[in-house]
Amino acid sequence: MRTRTPLTCTVALITVSLLGTAGCAGKDSADDGAAAAPRTVTPVAGCGAGSWSDPADLAPDRKPARCDKGAPAARPLAKKRKITVATGTLSAEYVAPLQVAVAKGEFAKEGLDVELKVLPTPDALPLLAKGDVDAQWAAPEAAVMNGINGGFDIRWVAGNFSPDPTSKSGLWVRLKDGESADHVDMAGRKMGTMIGKGSVIAYPMDTSLKTHGGGLDKIGFQQLGSADVLTALENGGVDSAWLLDPVWRKVDGDKRYAFLGGQPLGEPLGGLLFGPTLLNKDPDAGVAFLRAYIRTVNTYFADAYKADPAFVAELAKLMKTDEATLRSTPSMRMDWEIRKGTTDRLQQAYADAGVSKGAPVPEAKAVDRAMYTEAVGHSR
């Protein structure tokens, strides 16, 4: 448990830019000696050895952690809590576990009244630091890492997903005359993205670009809303774009476009961020939130969840998307765990893109696996 971030630190976050830190003088509790005693972790029924995996296991075919269906069982809080979660979109499939948890009453079973509020990451981040929102369904973007570097108590506490090997969620380009998927010159092209160079997709995108004569320092960026990325690619507003499941199905098979690469297999790049409220002021609610999220994954998203037509129909309604398109993409590998070194690799990409300055944030200051391990009863 950590002490709360000083108010002067919180206010300073509003000035955080992708090119630097907030310059906050506040101290992280890991350095001030005020940390509380460790929380008690007890075994959880239905969550055995397979409910946790070694973070150092980076194998692309690693099986994600799983408990039994319906586990971990709810442990309702003595007093009901209202939790506000910011998310950049509700139409992307990686947000579906949260929507299902709300719709199926999994959060309610824990005594949590959860509201999902659509906010762009740059707008949500200062609210998270101030405690005006309790959590953010996003990723350790460059702005997040710069904020932590500036002294803010924000942690990445759970993962979201890694792609199925057959997925083509990732970097798509509109081909020019004479080009093919094997030979594309990306230098000088314009990329459409929701976040820009400071997004976690900078890490896999840089890898793909460099195999095609590009690199983050050789292309331009056009920041767009989630609903506008595909439109801009199709109408020529941008030359390339990072398309998520199931959006890429709209261009798959069209010879005018080519898929150049996607997210590394077995490595979630985003998920749940907690601010000072759930990290420090009310960690019981934080663990309860993660318990409900993990139970939702185990119950509804354990394996090939799209094999159930009725469930796909439910998802399509929640996401307000076309059912046939949703069914046409493979099931995501929902994964609440966080791999070792992911934030290091992300920060290297941010540095390459010129959107991060100063010393890299150590993983221990950016990642907190304690709450999800407590939720499944794993004693580290």
Secondary structure, DSSP 8 states (H G I E B T S, - for coil): ------HHHHHHGGG--TTS--------HHHHT-----------TT--GGG---TT---TT-------TT-S-----SS-EEEEEEES-SSSGGGHHHHHHHHTTHHHHTTEEEEEEE--HHHHHHHHHHTSSSEEEE---HHHHHHHHTT---EEEEE-EE--TT---EEEEE--TT-BTTB---TT-EEEESS-TTSTTHHHHHHHHHTTT--TTSSEEEE--TTTHHHHHHHTS-SEEEE-TTGGGGTTT-TTEEEEEES-TT----EEEE-HIIIII-HHHHHHHHHHHHHHHHHHSSS-GGG-HHHHHHHHHHHT--HHHHHTS---EE-----TTHHHHHHHHHHHHT---SS---HHHHB--HHHHHHTT---
